[in-house]
Amino acid sequence: MSRSVRYASSPLLTSRTPLWRSKFIVALLALGFVGLAARAAYVQVLANDFFLRQGEVRFARTLELPAHRGRILDRNGLLLASSVPAASIWAIPEDVEQDDPEVRAKLPRLAQLLGMSLVDVQRKLADEDKTFVWIKRQLDWDVGQQIVALDLKGIYLRKEYKRQYPEGEAAAHIVGFTNVEDQGQEGMELIFNKDLAGKPGSRRVIKDRMGRIVEGVGEDVPPVDGRDIQLSIDSKVQFFAYQKLRDQVQEHKAKAGSVVVLDAHTGEVLALANYPSYVPDERRNLTGEQLRNRALTDVFEPGSTMKPFTIGLALETGRVRPDTIIDTNPGRITITGSTISDTHNYGVLTVQGVIQKSSNVGTTKIAMQMSPREMWETFSAAGFGQKPQLAFPGVVSGRLRPYKTWRPIEQATMAYGYGLSASLFQMARSYTVFANGGRVIPATMLKSSTPAVGVPVFSERTADEIRKMLQMAAGPGGTGQKAQTVGYSVGGKSGTARKQQGKGYASGKYRSWFTGMAPIDKPRIIVAVMIDEPSNGQVYGGLVAAPVFSVVVQQTLRLMGVPPDMDVKPQIVADVEEPL
């Protein structure tokens, strides 16, 4: 029999509870509910921005919609650079279950497709604290699809674009390249990066924990594709110029070489090539020697290619005429204690003969009739010591010291190309003076159909007379006979300059030049060639650089549809030395 509890006998239960205590407890409960309601209203209505952001961080994503990078085209519309779809592989390491036998069996195939070692792939996936890691970027799209087909949890594909360069190493220094982020790093890719890149779009989405898109949020912002850039370059001329330059550098065991081809009417750069070069698509283990755009960035003493400007000034000021006699006996001249020599004693020459034979002594005697200021003004007007206004990275100005600092011996040496410096591009542009009636014209890397407006340096008569002398220099008895080409008359000036080393000159090291134009009566193109440190027995510009000029001129004029102006084949009489 259960024992009954007598509640009435308990002192605690029989005591009367004060009414205020029960009201206090009820008030506390009510206050708690009011606080919770206020907090809920604050979180969900009044100040919900923070919590919305936190929610979006966990589930919402902004996907970038990449813009299609614009193409780079040559003057005829042929591709120099374009973008193609590429697959970039990324992972969430904590989601990749490497201990799973099925995953472990697929990882070797993944590494094979990525072109990586299995150890490298496992190392990238080892850190489980990471929620994102790039495995490899810009794979071929087909390879990316094969990786997706492996169906590995935690391994994802992102569509990007990568650049292709059909002309390869021939046009590498012009076109340049982009990095893995599709941003221009060199050449035209860098200069016109903003125009080529366009503007990426965006799309807001909600993803589940597996990374799958559940739904879109808001409106998509479409990407704005980059615009195409059409260059003045002719890819066929570029290829031939590069090929001949490469062959000549290798044949003469030279250190490097460059060639520039300009349209003499518009100033358009039809070709600009350097060797050694590189393949823009494959940039592993590149060196500075390969990347340097020597035609624009390297400066050196131009040597005898400066003589036409000195003679042109003397003609312009009436100090000499083409048939004026200059006595170069005995083949040397002393200026303030320093001796200037020719390779031979040419004896008595006309002014035309001074250019034809490339006489340092004759040029010096003519130059010393003029003031340093006159020479400086002429050289400056032709672009020396001035930075070319060319949309391209790394363009240099060269060096032309103020005339007030010239000593007599310096005035003499500058007359035949020592004591100042210029790039090959500056030399090519300066020779537009003789092709355009005495006016130097601006150069451009972009296609242009209108004749350029030039700055006067000489009169048209002086320019015509200098062109005739340049034709003689490239003809029988001249120093540039190997510049002649089949069907077209040519004119130009060779140069051979010792390489500077410290305050003096390096022993046995030279740069060989040739700069000229064709056809000689109505020039359509200017071609400048430089071979750096030829070491196979020949160093003179007329022997090393002029043959490149010859081939490039013939190929370029034929491609441009310029009719031949000569019926006879060129006659190369003998190898002629020029003074250094």
C-alpha positions in Angstrom: 0.0 0.0 0.0 1.5 3.3 -1.1 2.1 5.9 1.4 0.1 9.1 0.7 1.8 12.5 0.9 0.1 15.1 3.0 1.0 18.4 1.3 -0.8 20.4 3.9 1.8 19.4 6.5 4.8 20.8 4.4 5.8 24.2 5.8 7.2 25.2 2.4 4.1 24.4 0.5 1.7 25.9 3.0 3.6 29.2 3.1 1.9 31.9 1.0 4.0 33.2 -2.0 4.1 37.0 -2.3 2.3 38.2 -5.4 5.1 40.5 -6.5 7.4 37.6 -7.1 5.1 35.9 -9.6 4.6 39.2 -11.4 8.3 39.8 -11.5 8.9 36.4 -13.2 6.2 37.0 -15.7 7.6 40.4 -16.5 11.1 38.9 -17.0 9.7 36.4 -19.4 7.8 39.1 -21.3 10.9 41.3 -21.4 12.9 38.4 -22.8 10.4 37.8 -25.6 10.3 41.5 -26.4 14.2 41.5 -26.6 14.2 38.5 -28.9 11.5 40.2 -31.1 13.5 43.4 -31.2 16.7 41.5 -32.1 14.9 39.6 -34.8 13.6 42.8 -36.2 17.0 44.4 -36.1 18.7 41.5 -37.8 16.1 40.9 -40.4 14.8 44.4 -41.1 16.9 47.3 -39.8 20.5 46.2 -40.1 20.6 43.1 -42.2 23.4 44.1 -44.6 26.2 42.3 -42.6 24.2 39.1 -42.4 23.2 39.2 -46.1 26.9 39.6 -47.0 27.9 36.7 -44.8 25.2 34.6 -46.5 26.4 35.6 -49.9 30.0 34.8 -49.0 29.0 31.2 -48.3 26.6 30.6 -51.2 26.7 33.5 -53.8 29.5 33.9 -56.2 30.4 36.5 -58.8 31.6 34.8 -62.0 33.8 36.8 -64.3 32.8 36.6 -67.9 36.0 37.2 -69.7 36.1 39.5 -72.7 37.5 38.1 -76.0 40.9 39.8 -76.6 41.1 41.6 -79.9 43.2 40.3 -82.7 46.4 41.8 -84.1 46.4 41.8 -87.9 49.0 42.6 -90.5 48.3 45.2 -93.2 46.6 42.6 -95.4 44.3 41.3 -92.7 46.4 38.2 -91.9 46.5 37.1 -88.3 49.6 38.0 -86.2 47.9 37.2 -82.8 44.5 35.8 -81.8 42.8 34.2 -78.8 41.5 30.7 -78.6 39.5 29.0 -75.8 41.7 27.4 -73.1 41.0 25.2 -70.1 42.4 26.2 -66.7 42.1 23.5 -64.0 41.5 24.4 -60.4 40.6 22.5 -57.3 39.2 22.7 -53.8 41.8 20.5 -52.0 39.6 19.7 -49.0 37.0 18.2 -51.4 39.5 15.9 -53.2 39.5 12.6 -51.3 42.9 11.3 -52.2 42.4 8.3 -49.9 39.4 7.1 -51.9 40.6 4.2 -54.1 38.7 5.4 -57.1 40.2 8.9 -56.8 43.7 7.5 -56.3 43.3 5.4 -59.5 42.4 8.5 -61.5 45.1 10.8 -60.3 47.9 9.3 -62.6 45.7 10.0 -65.6 45.0 13.5 -64.4 48.7 14.1 -64.0 49.4 12.8 -67.5 46.8 15.1 -69.1 48.2 18.1 -67.1 51.7 17.3 -68.3 52.8 17.2 -64.6 54.3 14.6 -62.4 51.9 12.7 -60.0 54.0 14.0 -57.1 53.4 17.7 -58.1 49.7 17.1 -58.5 49.5 15.5 -55.1 51.5 18.3 -53.6 49.0 20.9 -54.9 46.1 18.9 -53.5 47.8 18.1 -50.1 46.8 21.3 -48.2 43.3 20.6 -47.0 43.0 24.1 -45.5 42.8 25.6 -48.9 39.5 26.1 -50.6 41.0 27.1 -53.9 44.2 26.3 -55.8 45.2 26.5 -59.4 46.5 23.2 -60.8 47.4 24.3 -64.3 46.3 27.1 -66.5 45.7 27.5 -70.2 45.7 23.9 -71.4 44.3 23.0 -74.8 40.5 23.0 -74.6 40.3 19.3 -75.7 42.6 18.3 -72.9 40.4 20.2 -70.4 37.4 18.3 -71.6 39.2 15.0 -71.0 40.0 16.1 -67.5 36.3 17.0 -66.9 35.4 13.5 -68.2 37.4 11.9 -65.3 34.7 13.2 -63.0 36.9 13.9 -60.0 35.2 15.5 -57.1 36.9 18.8 -56.2 38.6 19.2 -59.6 37.0 22.0 -61.8 37.5 23.6 -65.2 37.4 27.3 -65.9 37.2 28.6 -69.5 39.8 31.2 -70.3 41.6 32.4 -73.5 45.2 32.0 -74.6 47.0 33.8 -77.4 48.3 32.2 -80.5 51.0 33.7 -82.7 50.9 32.2 -86.3 54.1 34.0 -87.4 56.1 32.7 -84.5 59.6 33.9 -83.9 59.6 36.0 -87.2 57.3 38.6 -85.8 57.8 38.1 -82.0 59.6 41.4 -81.4 56.7 43.3 -83.0 53.7 41.5 -81.7 55.1 40.7 -78.2 53.1 38.4 -75.9 50.6 38.3 -73.0 50.9 36.7 -69.6 48.7 34.0 -68.1 46.2 36.7 -67.1 45.9 37.7 -70.8 47.6 41.0 -70.1 50.1 42.4 -72.6 53.8 42.2 -71.6 55.8 43.1 -74.7 55.4 44.7 -78.1 52.1 45.7 -79.5 50.3 43.5 -77.0 51.6 45.8 -74.3 51.2 49.2 -76.0 47.6 48.5 -77.1 46.7 46.3 -74.1 43.8 48.5 -73.1 42.2 48.4 -76.5 42.9 44.8 -77.1 41.7 43.6 -73.7 38.2 45.0 -73.7 36.2 44.9 -70.5 35.1 41.7 -68.7 31.5 41.1 -67.7 30.1 39.4 -64.6 27.4 37.1 -63.5 26.0 36.6 -59.9 25.0 33.1 -59.1 24.2 30.9 -56.0 26.1 27.7 -55.7 25.6 24.7 -53.5 28.4 23.2 -51.4 29.4 21.0 -54.3 30.2 24.1 -56.4 27.2 23.6 -58.7 25.2 26.6 -59.8 21.7 26.6 -58.4 20.4 29.8 -59.8 21.3 33.2 -61.1 21.0 36.3 -59.0 20.3 39.7 -60.6 21.2 40.8 -64.2 24.3 39.6 -66.0 26.8 42.3 -67.2 27.9 41.2 -70.6 31.6 41.5 -71.5 32.8 44.1 -74.0 35.2 42.4 -76.4 38.5 44.1 -77.3 39.0 45.7 -80.6 41.3 44.5 -83.4 44.5 46.3 -84.2 45.8 46.4 -87.7 49.5 47.0 -88.1 51.5 48.3 -91.0 53.5 45.1 -91.0 53.4 42.9 -94.1 53.7 39.4 -92.7 55.3 38.1 -95.9 57.9 40.8 -96.0 58.5 40.2 -92.3 59.1 36.5 -92.9 61.5 37.0 -95.7 63.4 39.7 -93.8 63.7 37.6 -90.7 64.7 34.5 -92.7 67.5 36.2 -94.6 68.7 38.0 -91.4 68.9 34.8 -89.5 70.8 33.0 -92.3 73.3 35.9 -92.5 73.9 36.0 -88.8 74.5 32.3 -88.7 76.7 32.3 -91.8 79.0 35.1 -90.4 79.0 33.6 -86.9 77.7 36.9 -85.6 76.3 37.8 -82.2 73.0 39.2 -83.5 71.3 41.2 -86.2 68.4 43.5 -87.1 66.6 44.7 -90.2 64.0 47.5 -90.7 61.9 48.0 -93.8 60.0 51.3 -94.1 57.5 52.5 -96.8 59.2 55.6 -98.2 55.9 57.3 -98.9 53.8 56.7 -95.7 56.5 56.0 -93.1 54.8 52.6 -92.4 57.0 49.9 -90.9 56.6 47.0 -93.3 59.0 44.8 -91.4 61.1 44.9 -88.2 63.1 41.7 -87.4 65.8 40.8 -84.9 67.8 37.7 -84.4 68.1 35.9 -82.0 64.4 35.8 -81.5 61.9 33.6 -79.5 58.6 31.8 -80.0 55.9 33.8 -78.2 53.9 30.7 -77.4 56.8 29.0 -75.7 58.6 31.4 -73.3 60.4 29.0 -71.0 64.1 29.7 -70.3 64.0 33.0 -72.3 67.1 35.2 -72.1 67.5 39.0 -72.4 69.4 38.4 -75.6 66.3 36.8 -77.2 63.8 39.4 -75.8 65.7 42.5 -76.8 64.2 44.4 -79.7 67.6 45.5 -80.9 66.4 47.6 -83.8 64.7 50.0 -81.4 66.5 49.6 -78.1 70.2 49.3 -79.0 72.2 52.3 -79.9 75.7 52.4 -81.5 77.9 54.6 -83.6 76.5 54.5 -87.1 79.9 54.9 -88.9 79.9 55.8 -92.6 76.1 55.7 -93.0 76.3 59.3 -91.6 78.4 60.6 -94.4 75.5 61.4 -96.7 74.2 63.9 -94.1 77.5 65.7 -93.9 77.9 65.9 -97.7 74.2 66.9 -98.0 74.8 69.9 -95.7 77.8 71.0 -97.7 75.8 70.8 -100.9 72.9 72.6 -99.3 75.0 75.5 -98.1 76.8 75.8 -101.5 80.3 75.0 -100.1 80.7 72.2 -102.6 79.1 70.8 -105.7 78.9 67.1 -106.7 81.9 67.6 -109.0 84.0 69.6 -106.6 87.5 68.2 -106.3 88.7 66.9 -102.9 92.3 65.9 -102.5 92.6 63.1 -100.0 96.3 62.5 -100.4 98.1 60.9 -98.7 95.1 58.9 -97.4 95.2 60.5 -93.9 94.7 63.8 -92.2 95.7 65.1 -88.7 93.2 67.1 -86.7 94.6 68.6 -83.4 97.1 65.9 -83.0 94.8 62.9 -84.0 95.1 61.2 -87.3 92.1 60.1 -89.5 92.9 57.6 -92.2 91.3 55.8 -95.1 91.9 52.1 -95.9 93.6 53.2 -99.1 95.0 56.4 -100.5 92.2 57.4 -102.9 94.1 60.5 -104.1 92.0 63.1 -105.8 88.2 62.5 -105.6 85.1 64.4 -106.5 82.5 64.9 -103.8 80.6 62.1 -105.5 83.7 59.9 -105.2 84.0 60.7 -101.5 80.6 59.0 -101.0 81.3 56.2 -103.5 84.7 55.3 -101.9 83.5 56.2 -98.4 86.5 58.3 -97.7 86.9 59.5 -94.1 89.6 62.0 -95.2 87.4 63.5 -97.9 84.4 63.7 -95.6 86.5 65.3 -92.8 87.9 68.0 -95.2 84.4 68.9 -96.3 83.0 68.9 -92.7 85.7 71.2 -91.4 84.4 73.9 -93.8 81.2 74.0 -91.8 80.4 75.1 -88.2 79.5 72.6 -85.5 76.2 74.3 -85.1 75.2 73.8 -88.7 76.1 70.1 -88.5 74.3 69.7 -85.1 71.1 71.3 -86.5 71.1 69.1 -89.6 71.7 65.9 -87.6 69.0 66.9 -85.1 66.5 67.7 -87.9 67.1 64.3 -89.4 66.1 62.7 -86.0 69.4 62.0 -84.4 69.4 62.5 -80.7 65.6 62.7 -80.8 63.3 59.9 -79.5 61.2 58.6 -82.4 57.5 59.3 -81.9 56.6 55.6 -82.3 54.0 53.8 -80.3 56.2 51.0 -79.1 57.9 50.1 -75.8 61.6 50.7 -75.3 62.2 53.2 -78.1 65.4 55.1 -77.4 66.7 58.5 -78.5 70.4 57.8 -79.1 73.0 60.5 -78.3 74.0 63.7 -80.0 75.9 66.0 -77.8 75.3 69.8 -77.9 77.5 71.4 -80.5 79.0 73.9 -78.1 81.0 71.0 -76.5 82.4 69.7 -79.8 86.2 69.9 -80.2 87.6 70.0 -83.7 88.5 66.3 -83.7 85.0 65.4 -82.5 83.4 67.5 -85.3 85.6 65.6 -87.7 84.7 62.1 -86.4 81.0 62.9 -86.1 81.1 63.8 -89.8 81.7 60.1 -90.6 79.6 58.6 -87.8 81.8 58.4 -84.6 81.0 60.3 -81.4 77.2 60.0 -81.7 74.9 57.1 -81.4 71.6 56.0 -83.0 69.4 52.9 -83.3 68.9 51.0 -86.5 65.3 52.3 -86.6 66.6 55.9 -86.4 68.9 55.3 -89.3 66.1 53.8 -91.4 63.9 56.8 -90.7 66.6 59.4 -91.3 67.1 58.1 -94.8 63.5 59.1 -95.7 65.1 62.5 -96.1 66.7 61.4 -99.3 63.6 59.5 -100.5 61.1 62.3 -99.9 62.6 65.4 -101.5 64.6 66.4 -98.5 61.9 65.8 -95.9 62.2 63.4 -93.0 58.8 61.7 -92.3 57.4 60.2 -89.1 57.2 56.4 -88.9 54.3 54.3 -87.7 53.6 50.7 -86.8 49.9 51.1 -87.7 48.4 50.8 -91.2 48.1 54.1 -93.0 47.0 54.9 -96.5 47.9 58.6 -96.7 51.4 60.0 -97.5 53.1 61.3 -94.4 53.8 65.0 -93.9 57.5 65.5 -93.5 59.8 68.1 -91.9 62.3 69.7 -94.3 66.0 69.1 -93.8 67.4 69.5 -97.3 66.1 70.9 -100.6 64.7 68.5 -103.2 67.7 69.2 -105.4 70.1 68.2 -102.6 68.1 65.0 -101.9 68.3 64.1 -105.6 72.0 64.6 -105.7 72.6 62.5 -102.6 70.5 59.7 -104.1 72.7 59.6 -107.2 75.8 59.4 -104.9 74.2 56.6 -103.0 73.5 54.8 -106.2 77.2 55.1 -107.1 78.2 53.8 -103.6 76.1 50.7 -104.3 77.4 50.3 -107.8 80.6 49.3 -109.5 83.6 50.8 -107.7 81.5 51.5 -104.5 81.7 49.9 -101.1 78.1 48.5 -101.3 78.2 46.5 -104.5 76.5 43.5 -103.0 73.4 45.6 -102.3 72.5 45.4 -106.0 69.5 43.4 -106.9 67.9 42.0 -110.1 65.5 44.3 -111.8 65.7 47.3 -109.4 68.0 50.2 -109.1 69.3 50.7 -105.5 71.3 53.2 -103.6 72.7 53.1 -100.1 75.6 53.5 -97.8 77.5 50.8 -95.9 79.1 51.4 -92.6 81.5 49.5 -90.3 81.9 50.8 -86.8 84.1 49.5 -84.1 82.2 48.5 -80.9 82.8 50.6 -77.9 84.1 49.1 -74.7 84.5 51.4 -71.7 86.2 54.6 -72.9 87.7 53.0 -75.9 87.0 50.4 -78.6 86.9 46.6 -78.3 89.6 44.8 -80.3 88.3 42.9 -83.3 84.6 43.7 -82.6 82.5 45.5 -85.2 79.0 46.3 -86.2 78.3 46.2 -89.9 75.6 48.4 -91.4 73.9 49.0 -94.7 71.1 51.6 -95.2 69.5 52.4 -98.5 66.5 52.6 -100.7 65.0 51.4 -104.0 64.1 52.1 -106.8 66.6 54.9 -106.7 64.7 57.5 -108.9 61.4 57.1 -107.1 62.1 55.3 -103.8 59.3 53.1 -102.4 61.1 51.5 -99.5 63.9 52.2 -97.1 65.8 49.2 -95.8 68.4 49.3 -92.9 70.4 46.2 -91.9 72.8 45.7 -88.9 74.9 42.7 -88.2 76.5 42.7 -84.7 80.0 41.2 -84.3 80.5 39.2 -87.5 83.4 36.8 -86.9 83.8 34.6 -89.9 86.5 36.6 -91.6 84.5 39.5 -93.0 83.4 42.6 -91.1 82.7 45.3 -93.6 79.1 46.5 -94.0 79.3 46.2 -97.7 80.1 42.5 -97.5 78.1 41.4 -94.5 75.0 43.7 -94.3 74.5 44.6 -97.9 73.5 41.1 -99.1 70.6 41.1 -96.6 69.5 44.5 -98.1 69.6 43.0 -101.6 67.3 40.1 -100.9 64.9 42.1 -98.8 64.6 44.8 -101.4 63.9 42.4 -104.2 61.3 40.4 -102.3 59.6 43.5 -100.8 59.2 45.4 -104.1 57.9 42.3 -105.9 55.3 41.8 -103.1 54.3 45.4 -103.3 53.8 45.1 -107.1 56.5 47.7 -107.9 57.5 47.2 -111.6 61.2 46.7 -112.2 63.1 49.8 -113.5 66.2 47.9 -114.8 66.7 45.3 -117.4 70.2 44.3 -116.6 71.4 42.1 -113.8 73.5 43.7 -111.1 77.3 43.5 -111.6 79.3 42.8 -108.5 82.9 43.5 -109.4 84.9 42.9 -106.3 84.8 43.0 -102.5 85.6 46.6 -101.6 86.9 47.6 -98.2 85.6 50.7 -96.5 87.4 52.8 -93.8 86.6 52.1 -90.2 
